């Protein structure tokens, strides 16, 4: 797999039936290792170990009903009150982050109402904080660290 712009971590990998699997600590199961999953797992480690978010506050790849169509988000982080705090969209390293990519997470967020957005392809990361009062995104150099509220 590609070298990413995240700290390396000790991934638990297994090979079965000519496919490689990686252990996902959030879903607590082995999942097929695709380039996008490689980014997702690095992002999970980033949130857990660099930003100190508790594992119990993370959720991965859940389906949502978005204006009558079923979509799936990559990662969400809740605050201790159970409200959505961070919405993350992961792409494979070969996928450039464009306005279209950002529009995808923005559409999801119309319904989810997250405080922060993160878009990553493992090489580039974009972070922003939502300013709902002024109807804009405030782009950030990094996500805030977890603080118990």
C-alpha positions in Angstrom: 0.0 0.0 0.0 1.0 3.6 -0.5 3.0 5.7 2.0 0.5 8.3 3.3 0.8 11.7 5.0 -0.1 10.2 8.4 2.1 8.7 11.0 2.7 5.0 10.3 1.0 2.5 12.6 1.2 -1.2 13.3 -1.6 -2.5 11.1 -2.9 -6.0 11.7 -3.1 -7.6 8.3 -4.2 -11.0 7.2 -4.4 -12.8 3.8 -7.4 -15.0 3.0 -8.8 -16.2 -0.3 -6.3 -14.1 -2.3 -7.4 -10.9 -0.5 -5.7 -8.8 2.1 -7.7 -7.8 5.2 -7.0 -5.2 7.9 -8.4 -5.1 11.4 -10.7 -2.1 12.0 -10.6 -1.2 15.7 -13.9 0.8 15.4 -16.0 -1.9 13.6 -14.0 -4.6 15.6 -13.6 -6.8 12.5 -11.4 -7.5 9.6 -12.3 -5.6 6.4 -10.9 -6.0 2.9 -7.9 -3.7 2.4 -8.5 -1.4 -0.5 -6.6 1.9 -1.1 -9.6 3.9 0.4 -9.7 1.5 3.4 -5.9 2.1 3.9 -6.6 5.8 4.1 -9.6 5.3 6.4 -7.6 3.1 8.9 -4.8 5.7 9.0 -7.3 8.4 9.6 -8.8 6.4 12.5 -5.4 6.1 14.0 -4.8 9.8 13.5 -8.0 10.6 15.4 -7.3 8.1 18.2 -3.6 8.7 18.8 -2.8 12.2 17.5 -6.0 14.0 18.3 -6.9 11.8 21.4 -10.5 11.1 20.5 -11.8 8.1 22.4 -12.6 5.0 20.4 -16.1 4.9 21.8 -16.9 8.2 20.1 -15.9 7.0 16.5 -18.3 5.4 14.0 -17.3 4.1 10.6 -19.2 3.4 7.3 -22.8 3.7 8.4 -25.6 4.2 5.9 -27.7 7.4 6.1 -30.8 8.5 4.3 -29.9 11.7 2.4 -32.8 13.3 0.8 -34.4 10.0 -0.2 -31.2 8.2 -1.3 -29.0 5.9 0.8 -25.5 7.1 1.2 -22.6 5.9 3.4 -20.3 8.2 5.4 -16.7 7.2 6.1 -16.0 8.3 9.6 -17.9 10.3 12.2 -16.8 11.4 15.6 -19.4 12.3 18.3 -18.9 14.5 21.3 -19.6 13.1 24.8 -23.2 14.4 24.5 -23.8 12.2 21.5 -23.9 15.1 19.0 -22.0 14.8 15.7 -18.7 16.7 16.0 -16.5 15.6 13.0 -17.5 14.2 9.6 -14.7 12.7 7.6 -14.6 11.8 3.9 -11.8 9.4 2.9 -10.7 8.9 -0.7 -8.0 6.6 -2.2 -4.6 8.3 -2.7 -5.1 8.2 -6.4 -8.3 10.4 -6.1 -7.5 14.1 -6.1 -9.4 16.3 -3.7 -11.4 18.7 -5.8 -14.4 20.9 -5.3 -16.6 17.9 -6.3 -15.1 15.9 -3.5 -15.7 18.7 -1.0 -19.2 19.1 -2.3 -19.9 15.5 -1.5 -19.1 16.0 2.2 -21.0 19.3 2.2 -24.1 17.5 0.9 -23.9 14.9 3.6 -23.5 17.6 6.2 -26.6 19.4 5.1 -28.4 16.6 7.0 -25.8 15.6 9.5 -24.9 19.1 10.8 -21.4 18.3 12.0 -19.2 21.0 13.7 -16.1 20.0 11.7 -15.4 18.5 8.3 -12.3 16.6 7.2 -11.5 15.4 3.6 -8.5 13.3 3.0 -6.9 11.1 0.4 -4.1 10.2 2.8 -1.8 12.6 1.0 -3.7 15.9 1.4 -6.0 16.8 4.2 -8.6 19.6 4.3 -10.1 20.7 7.6 -12.9 23.2 8.2 -15.2 24.3 11.0 -18.8 25.0 10.2 -20.1 28.5 10.8 -23.8 27.9 10.6 -24.8 31.4 11.7 -22.9 33.0 8.8 -23.5 30.1 6.4 -19.8 29.4 5.7 -16.9 27.1 6.2 -13.8 28.3 8.1 -10.8 26.4 6.9 -8.4 25.3 9.6 -4.7 24.3 9.6 -5.7 21.2 11.6 -8.5 19.6 13.6 -8.8 20.4 17.3 -7.6 17.8 19.8 -10.3 16.1 21.8 -11.2 17.8 25.1 -13.8 16.4 27.4 -16.6 18.9 27.6 
